[in-house]
């Protein structure tokens, strides 16, 4: 199972995500035990992750972008990045593996993206966030996505991000039971025990940040990139 280190980037710096309240995110170095800077390249150099997930919060919020930083980091590691993609044209131009978040991208337009390997993120706030307006329940979206060969399908419980409240195991188990694509999960991972449980139930990858910054997940695991 792959371990993706998460970097939420806003206004050119790495911030600590908490419950999806993006306006109040603070520089990550203020509470981290492992980094002394919030400058993205310096965070990367301190952690040295093998696999990197980036959320460009400016682009997701429609307030500029951090694409130059992301492309620079792409020279250092395998990157998947959610940049608030809204159209297939934006996806085709990306210089990294795009993450298509259901919050911003109409999943029904996936048929227009055939030659690119992509990851889809099923974004969950208090309920499933679906920009397409096509799916009443998250399992309907998962079954629709079975028609595509995805690099991964992320179950992202945004309200759990930064809370160390653990993953939504019931939801993840349900999605593992119906998805034909590799399933990743993010939002709330507490420690190494959660990581090993994720592996044991059959997840293909997890997204981790807070548990790395507070020392609950060793850096050597992030640098190795898998368990």
C-alpha positions as CSV (number, residue, x, y, z in Angstrom):
1,X,0.0,0.0,0.0
2,X,1.3,3.4,-1.0
3,X,1.8,6.3,1.5
4,X,1.1,9.7,0.0
5,X,2.4,12.7,2.0
6,X,0.0,15.6,1.7
7,X,0.9,19.2,1.0
8,X,-2.0,21.7,1.0
9,X,-0.6,24.8,-0.7
10,X,-2.2,28.2,-0.3
11,X,-0.6,31.5,-1.4
12,X,2.7,29.8,-2.1
13,X,3.1,28.1,1.3
14,X,2.2,24.8,2.8
15,X,-0.7,25.1,5.3
16,X,-2.2,22.7,7.8
17,X,-5.6,21.6,6.7
18,X,-8.3,21.2,9.4
19,X,-11.9,20.2,8.6
20,X,-12.0,21.9,5.2
21,X,-12.1,25.4,6.7
22,X,-9.7,26.7,4.1
23,X,-9.9,30.4,5.1
24,X,-8.4,29.7,8.5
25,X,-5.6,27.3,7.5
26,X,-2.2,28.3,9.1
27,X,1.4,27.7,8.0
28,X,2.3,24.1,8.7
29,X,5.6,24.8,10.5
30,X,3.8,26.5,13.4
31,X,2.7,23.1,14.8
32,X,5.0,20.6,13.0
33,X,7.6,18.5,14.8
34,X,9.3,17.6,11.5
35,X,9.5,20.8,9.4
36,X,10.8,24.3,10.3
37,X,9.5,26.1,7.2
38,X,6.3,26.3,5.3
39,X,8.0,26.9,2.0
40,X,7.0,24.0,-0.2
41,X,10.4,22.9,-1.5
42,X,11.8,23.2,2.1
43,X,9.0,21.1,3.4
44,X,9.7,18.5,0.7
45,X,13.4,18.5,1.5
46,X,12.8,17.9,5.2
47,X,10.3,15.1,4.7
48,X,11.6,13.6,1.4
49,X,8.5,11.7,0.5
50,X,8.5,9.1,-2.3
51,X,4.8,9.9,-3.2
52,X,3.3,13.3,-2.9
53,X,-0.4,14.5,-3.0
54,X,-0.8,18.2,-3.4
55,X,-4.0,20.3,-3.1
56,X,-3.7,23.7,-4.8
57,X,-6.1,25.5,-2.5
58,X,-6.0,28.7,-4.4
59,X,-7.1,27.0,-7.6
60,X,-9.7,25.0,-5.8
61,X,-11.1,28.2,-4.3
62,X,-10.8,30.1,-7.6
63,X,-8.2,32.5,-6.2
64,X,-5.1,32.1,-8.3
65,X,-2.8,29.1,-8.5
66,X,0.4,27.5,-7.3
67,X,1.1,25.6,-10.5
68,X,4.8,26.6,-10.9
69,X,5.5,25.3,-7.4
70,X,3.8,22.0,-8.2
71,X,5.6,21.5,-11.4
72,X,8.9,22.2,-9.6
73,X,8.1,19.6,-7.0
74,X,7.1,17.2,-9.7
75,X,10.8,17.0,-10.6
76,X,11.5,15.5,-7.1
77,X,8.8,12.9,-6.6
78,X,5.8,11.1,-8.0
79,X,3.0,13.7,-7.7
80,X,-0.7,13.5,-7.9
81,X,-2.4,16.9,-7.5
82,X,-5.8,18.4,-7.1
83,X,-5.8,21.8,-8.8
84,X,-9.5,22.4,-8.8
85,X,-9.8,21.1,-12.4
86,X,-13.1,22.0,-14.0
87,X,-12.6,21.0,-17.7
88,X,-10.9,18.3,-19.7
89,X,-8.8,20.9,-21.4
90,X,-7.2,21.9,-18.0
91,X,-6.5,18.2,-17.4
92,X,-4.8,17.6,-20.7
93,X,-2.3,20.4,-20.0
94,X,-1.2,19.3,-16.6
95,X,2.4,18.2,-16.2
96,X,1.7,15.7,-13.4
97,X,-1.0,13.1,-12.6
98,X,-4.2,15.1,-12.2
99,X,-6.6,14.5,-9.3
100,X,-10.1,15.3,-10.4
101,X,-12.1,16.3,-7.3
102,X,-15.8,15.7,-7.4
103,X,-16.1,19.1,-5.6
104,X,-15.0,20.9,-8.8
105,X,-15.0,18.5,-11.8
106,X,-18.1,17.1,-13.5
107,X,-17.4,13.4,-13.4
108,X,-19.7,12.8,-16.3
109,X,-17.0,14.5,-18.5
110,X,-14.5,11.8,-17.7
111,X,-15.4,10.3,-21.1
112,X,-13.6,13.3,-22.7
113,X,-10.3,12.3,-21.0
114,X,-9.1,9.1,-22.6
115,X,-5.4,9.4,-23.0
116,X,-4.5,10.7,-19.5
117,X,-4.0,8.6,-16.4
118,X,-6.0,10.3,-13.7
119,X,-7.0,9.9,-10.1
120,X,-10.6,10.8,-9.0
121,X,-11.3,12.2,-5.5
122,X,-14.7,11.6,-4.1
123,X,-15.0,14.7,-1.8
124,X,-17.1,14.4,1.3
125,X,-17.9,17.4,3.5
126,X,-21.0,16.7,5.6
127,X,-22.2,14.7,2.6
128,X,-20.9,13.8,-0.8
129,X,-20.0,16.9,-2.9
130,X,-20.9,16.3,-6.5
131,X,-20.2,19.1,-9.0
132,X,-22.0,17.2,-11.7
133,X,-25.3,17.0,-9.8
134,X,-25.7,13.5,-11.2
135,X,-25.3,11.2,-8.2
136,X,-27.5,11.2,-5.2
137,X,-25.3,8.9,-3.2
138,X,-21.5,8.2,-3.3
139,X,-22.0,4.6,-4.2
140,X,-23.7,5.6,-7.5
141,X,-20.6,7.6,-8.4
142,X,-18.3,4.7,-7.5
143,X,-20.3,2.3,-9.8
144,X,-20.2,4.9,-12.6
145,X,-16.4,5.2,-12.2
146,X,-16.1,1.4,-12.6
147,X,-16.4,2.1,-16.4
148,X,-13.0,3.8,-16.3
149,X,-9.5,2.7,-15.7
150,X,-8.3,5.1,-13.0
151,X,-4.9,5.3,-11.4
152,X,-6.8,5.6,-8.1
153,X,-10.1,6.5,-6.4
154,X,-9.6,8.7,-3.3
155,X,-12.3,8.7,-0.6
156,X,-11.6,12.1,1.0
157,X,-13.5,12.8,4.2
158,X,-12.7,16.5,4.3
159,X,-14.3,17.2,7.7
160,X,-11.9,14.7,9.3
161,X,-8.8,16.3,7.8
162,X,-6.4,17.4,10.4
163,X,-8.5,16.0,13.3
164,X,-6.7,12.7,14.0
165,X,-10.2,11.2,14.4
166,X,-9.4,8.2,12.2
167,X,-10.9,7.3,8.8
168,X,-14.5,6.6,8.2
169,X,-14.0,2.8,8.1
170,X,-17.6,1.9,7.4
171,X,-17.7,4.1,4.3
172,X,-14.4,2.9,3.1
173,X,-15.4,-0.7,3.5
174,X,-18.5,-0.1,1.5
175,X,-16.6,1.5,-1.3
176,X,-13.9,-1.2,-1.3
177,X,-16.8,-3.7,-1.8
178,X,-18.1,-2.0,-5.0
179,X,-15.1,-0.3,-6.7
180,X,-13.2,-2.0,-9.5
181,X,-10.5,0.7,-9.3
182,X,-7.7,1.0,-6.7
183,X,-9.0,2.8,-3.6
184,X,-7.1,5.4,-1.6
185,X,-8.4,7.2,1.5
186,X,-7.6,10.4,3.3
187,X,-8.9,12.4,6.2
188,X,-8.3,11.7,9.9
189,X,-5.5,9.1,9.9
190,X,-4.2,9.1,13.5
191,X,-1.1,6.9,13.6
192,X,0.8,3.9,12.3
193,X,-2.0,1.6,13.6
194,X,-4.5,3.3,11.3
195,X,-2.1,2.9,8.4
196,X,-1.7,-0.8,9.0
197,X,-5.5,-1.3,9.4
198,X,-5.9,0.5,6.1
199,X,-3.5,-2.0,4.5
200,X,-5.2,-4.9,6.1
201,X,-8.7,-4.0,4.8
202,X,-7.3,-3.7,1.3
203,X,-6.8,-0.1,0.6
204,X,-4.2,0.7,-2.2
205,X,-3.0,4.0,-0.7
206,X,-3.6,6.5,2.1
207,X,-3.1,10.2,2.3
208,X,-1.3,11.4,5.4
209,X,-0.1,14.7,6.8
210,X,-1.0,15.5,10.4
211,X,0.2,12.2,11.7
212,X,3.5,12.8,10.1
213,X,3.9,16.3,11.4
214,X,3.1,15.2,15.0
215,X,5.5,12.3,14.8
216,X,3.0,9.5,14.9
217,X,4.1,8.1,11.5
218,X,7.9,7.8,11.1
219,X,9.5,9.7,8.3
220,X,11.3,6.6,7.1
221,X,7.9,5.1,6.1
222,X,7.0,8.2,4.1
223,X,10.4,8.1,2.4
224,X,10.0,4.5,1.6
225,X,6.6,5.2,0.3
226,X,4.8,2.0,1.1
227,X,4.0,-0.6,3.8
